[in-house]
Each structure stands twice: as structure tokens, then as C-alpha cells.
């Protein structure tokens, strides 16, 4: 398959004509990005003109998708940068109106669970992967979506290599350890840095939800990036999240950020399924001496203080790191180990929470 680059895409856009013979002015093209046969184009269009320009957007998207070397093409509209800011009252009214719209993505999924953390380095992705595998081992149809575009880790942790297959114009999820999974890391090289602005990241996430042939699933686990930014808010708005799992380590610094994560999900009306204390304690494999390297019990105490469930404690053990690096999640490769049982217990608690909680209403976000 021939390589595709930005110059070729811009040339194609310049030559494009609608059925009425109209072209696309160069100044209308806000950005063009190409990665491993994926093409993303942003066109500056005033909001009032977006509906009228929609046929043009679809036609251009189809035209770009037909280029040799293009595996998938997406054209999106973005507001002109020079647009005057809306008055506060109008902006609030618009936000309220948008908040009433129910999530429309991944409608074939029974329950969507977001695994989140207020900060990086707490083992969130390790928890997400083992939670998903544990739920699958309980007999559920489970999907796993890596929503961390800048730091995708699923391919390594699942031991999956190579590009996904195509079914028509959609990617087929990778199958591993009983899961259907996808990550931006499955379509770009492992060393590739995703140097993308926020809108491109959000658009890539939308593609992973709408342009992947997801089957009907009982549970979808979302491995979110750390923090409380655009990705978290956008997914909370566009998906019917059944709840969030907050991952923290026991020390105060991590718990401070976990509080922020809980607060954010509460503001957007997403139920908190509970808190997981990762790296809860360490036992020396030689002498058996237990050491609370990061403290112990802080997440459980914080969960009690905030009135949310405590899902369990996962110890700091070398086999968890080793199996993650090897692409053999410990809950599958050593289910009867101490760590395997800990993750299974977390999954059982999450499943119980899902059985007792319906999907959240769409969030109502108002900036005062």
C-alpha cells in the first residue's frame, strides 16, 4: 500500500469538486494530519453553516477515503478561530441545551465503565486491563478501549502486534484474552509520538468508537488518560457511562488527585462505582516481610470519607509488572496468585455495582 502524506491530501482537497462544481477554498482547511494511512482533516466552518455544508463534508470524506494508501479518512468541522466569544448567558444556555442530548455512541454496549485516575503513574492501565480480563473470565462479553491517545499501552499489555483487519470501512477489534480491544497503538508504530492538538485527539477517540466494528457487548472498559480534562468531559457528554472506577495509590499526593477525579465525575453526573487502592503493600518474596512503601489503607479511608465504595486493594508485586510487560495479564496467566485473586475481587465488586446501577443521564455542565 502506497504511503500517504499531508502534501498529497492537500492536493486532493484542492482538486475536489462537489456535485455542483464547487471547490474548497484553501483558507477553509484548518489542519491536515496523516498517520499510518489514517487521514484527519479539519475544515473551518461557521456553526450556522455547518448543516448546509454537511453534504460537502461527507463527499470530501469519501473522496479522501478513496485515495491509494488511505485506510480511513475523517473530515470534521471546526469553528473559525476569529469567531467572537459568546456572551456568558448565551454560552450557558448552549451548554445546557447540549447537556440534554443523550449519549449516542456505543449504543450496542450494555454498560460502559471508565477507569480513571487523577494523576499518572498509579497503575491505572494495569488495573483497566486486568479488570476487563477478569470480567471476561466471569462470562461477560467485554470490550476494552484505550482512550489514552498520547500514551497508549494496550498493545504491549495485551501482547498484541500488527494492524487490525478491516471489515468494509471499519477496523475490526483485536481479540486477546477473551476481549475485543482497540487502541491508537494498534494503528501506529509503538515509538510514534502523537503530536496532536486537542481537537485531533477528540476526533481520533470518536473514530475509535464509531469507525471500529464493535459487536454487542455486556461491558466496555475505557482506559482513560490521567487527569480531568477534555477527554474525560467529552466522553462523559457523548457516552452513557454506567460509572467510573478511580485508581489511586495509598499516599496523600495520589489521594489528593483521586479526590479531584471523583469530584469531576460527580459534577458530570457519572456514578462512582468505587476506588481501587493499587500498590497497596509490598511483601518481600525472600523473607515475607511486609512493607507499606506508599502507605496502606489511604484509598479505603478516603472512599469511606467521600461515601463511595471501596473495590479492593492490589499489592505491589513483581509478577504484575512482569506479566504486563510480557503481554500476559496476571489475572489470566496466574489467576490463583495473590494479585490474580485481588483483581478478580475488584471485578466482582464492579460487576455487583453495575447490576445495581443504571446508566447515568447525560451530564449538565454549566460554567459559572
N, C-alpha and C positions, 0 to 999 in steps of 0.2 A: 504494500500500500504506500503510495507516494506521500511524502511529508507535506504538511500544510503549514504556512506561516502567515503572519499578520499582513504582509505586503500583498500576498495573493488574495486574502479575504477582502482587503480594502479595494483591490482592483475589481473583484467580483461585485462588490457593493456598488462601485462606480458605474459598472456596466448594467446593473439591474434595472429593469423597467417593469412597471405594473401593467396589468391588462389594458389600462387606459393610456399607457405610454409614458407615465410619469416616472422620473428618476428620483434618487435620494440625494439631496444636497450634501456636499462634503461636511459642511458645518453642523449637520444634524447627527453625524456619527460621533458619539461621545467617547467610546472606547471599544477596542477590539482585543480579545485575548485568545490565544491558541495554546493548547496543551495536549499532546499525545492524541491528536485527531479530534479533540473537543474544541468547539468554537463558541465563543460567547461575545455577543455584540450588544452594546447599549446605545440606543438612539434617544436623543433629547427631543421630547415631545411635551407640549403643554398639556396639563391634565384635561382641560376642556376638549382637546383634540384627540385624546387617546382612543376613544371609541371609534371615531371616524377613520383613524389610521390603523385600526386593528387588522383589516384585510391585507394592507400593505405589509404589516409586521409578519403575518402568517406566510404570505407569499415569499418574502425575503428569507424567512427561516427555512422554508422548503427548498429555495434555490441554493442557499449555502449548504444545506444538508446533502445536496446532490453533487457537490464538488468532490473530485477524486481526493482521497486521503482524509475526508471528514467522516468521523464515526457518529458524531452527534452535533447538532447546531442549535443554539438558543439565541433568540433576539428578544430583548426586553426594552421597555420604555423607562426613561429616567427623566425627572423634571429638569428643565433648563436651570443652570447654576445661577443665572442672573435674576431668577424669579424673586419678587419681593416677598419677604416673610409675611405670613398671615397674621392678622390681629389675634391676640390671645384668645378671645372669646370664640372666634371662628375656628381656630386650631383645636380648642377643647371640644367644640361641637362636632368637628370632623372626627376626632379621636373617639368620641362617644359613639358616633354612628358606625365607625369601623369596628368598634368593640362588640357591637350587637351581632355582627356577622359570625355565624358558627364556623368552626374549622372545617375545611373541605378536603384536606389532604389525607391520604392513607385511610380512606373510609372503609377499606376491606380488613382493617385490623381491629380486633376486639378491644384491646387495652394497650395504650401507648405509655410507656414508663420512661421518664427522663432520669438518667443517672448524672448527678451534678456535684460540683464542689465549688466552694468559694475561691479556692486557690489551687495552683498546680502542685504536683509532687506528693499528693496524698494517696496515690494508687487508684484513682477513680476508674481508669480504663481497665485495670486488672479486676476490679470489682464488677464492672459492667460486663466484661466477657464471661467471667465465672458465674455471675448471676444468670446471664442468658443461657449458658450451657446447662446450669442446674435446673432451670425452668424447663428446658427441653428434655432433660432426663426424667422429669416428672410427667412427661407425656404431652406437654403442650407444644403447639406449633409456634415456633419462636423466630422472630427476625431480629437482626442486630444492625443498627445503622450508626456508623462513625460520623458524628456531626462536627468533629474537630478537624476543620479543613486545614488549618495551619500545622497541626501536629498529629496526623493520622497514625494510629498504631495497630489497627485491627489486622492488617495483613500479616505482620510479624507475630502478633499474639495468637492468631488462629492458625499460623503455619501455612497460609495460602499464598500461592505465587501465580503469576501470569494474569492476563487480562480477562475480564468477564466475557462470556459469549453474548451474542446479540440475538434477540428474538424480534424480528421486524426492525423497528426503530428504537427498541428499548434494550437496556442492559439486563442480563439475567443474573440474579443474585448468586454470589459464590456460596457453595454448600460446604459446611465444615462443622464437625462435632454436633450434628443434629440441627444446625442453624441455617437460615438463609441470611446472608450478610453482605454488606456493601460498604465501601469506603472510597474516598477520593484516592487513597493509597493503592487501590486496585486498578486505577486507570493512569497513574503517573508513576514514574520511577521513584524508588524509595528515597533517593538522595535529593529529589527535586524540591526546591523551596517554593511554596505557594505565595508568591509576592503579589497578592491581590488586595484591592481596596474592599471595604465593607460590602458594597452592593454586589460585587462579583462573588464574594463568599456566600452571601444570602442566596444569590441566584444558583450557585453550584449546589447548595443544600436543597433548593427546590427541585433541581434536576434529579438529585439522588432519591427524592420522594416520588416524583411524577414520571420520570423517564427511566425507571427501573421496573421490571416486570415482577412486582411484589405479588405473591399469592395471598390467599386468605390466611390470616394468622390469628392465633389467640392472643399473643403478646408481641409487641415491638419494643425492644430496649434501645433507647437513644443514648449514646455515649457523648455527652455534651462537652464543649470546651470549658475550661475553668473560667470562673468569673460570673458577672451578672450583666452582660452587655447585649448587643444587638441580636446575636444568635438566639440567646435564651428568650428574649422578649418576642422575637419574630415567631419562633416555634410555638411559644405559648399562645400566640394570637391565631396561628394558622392550623394548629392541631388540637384535637380534643384529647388533651393529656389526662390520663387516668390518675396520674400522681407523679411525684418526684421522690427519688432516693438521694439523700445527701450523704456524701462520703467525707469523713474527717479523720484526722489522727488525734490522739488524746490531748496534745499540748494546747496551751491557751491561744497561741497565734493562729493555729489552724481552726480552732473553735470560733474565734472571732470572725473569720471569713465564712465559716459554716452558718453562723447566725445571719450574715448578710444574704446568703443563698436562700435560707428559709424565709427570710423577710421578703425577698423578691418574689418567690413563688406564691407567697400568701397575698401579695399585692395584686398579682395577676390571677388570683383565684384558682390556683392549682393545688390540689390536696398534697400534703406531705405524707408519703407512705411511711417514712421513717428515716432514721440516721444509722449509718454503719460506722463503727469505730475500726478503722484499718490500722495495721501495725500496732495493735493494742498492747502486745507484750512480746518479749523475746526469751526463749529458753535455749540455753547453750546445748548444742547437740552432743557435746562430750561429757559435761558434768551434770547437765539438767538444771543448772541454776537459772532461775528466772530473773530477768532484768527488765524493768519498765523504762526503756530507753526514752520514749516520748511521754512518759507518764502513763497512767492507766485509769480508765473509767471516766475520763473527762467528757467524752461524747455521750455516754449514757446519762451522766448527771445533767448535761446540757439539754438532752432530749426531754428529760423529766421537767426541767425548769421551763422549757418552751411548750410543753404539753403535746409533744409529738412522740410517736412510737420509737422505741429503740429496737433495731432489727438484729443486732448482734455484733460481736467483736471478732475480728480476724487477726490472728497472731502474725508477728513479723518472723517469717521462716524462709530460709534459703530456697527450699523447693518451690515456693510460689514464684520467686524470681526466675529460677532455673526453667520451670515449665513455661512461664510466659515468654522468655527469650527463645525457647525451643519451639514455640507454637503448639504446645500440648497443654491446654488449660488444666490446672491441677484437679478441678472438680470432675474432669473426665478421665485424666490419666492416673489419678490416685484418689478416687472418691472416698475411700475409707481412711485416708490420712487425716490428721488433725485439721489441716487447712481445708481439705475437701469437705469434711463434715461442717466446718464453720460456714463455708459458702453455701452449702446445701441448706443450712438452717436459715440463712438470710433469705434464700429463695423461697423457702416455705413461708416465712413471715411476710414477704412481699406478695406472694400468691394469696395468702389469707386477707391481706389488706385490699387486694383487687377484688376479691369476692364480696367484700363488704362495702366497696366504694364504686359509685358510678362515675362516668366521665365528667370532667369539670365543664362548667359553662365557659364560653369564650371570655377572656379577660376584659376588664374595663379599665383602660389605662388613661388617667387624666393627670396632666402636669399642671400643678398649681403655680 
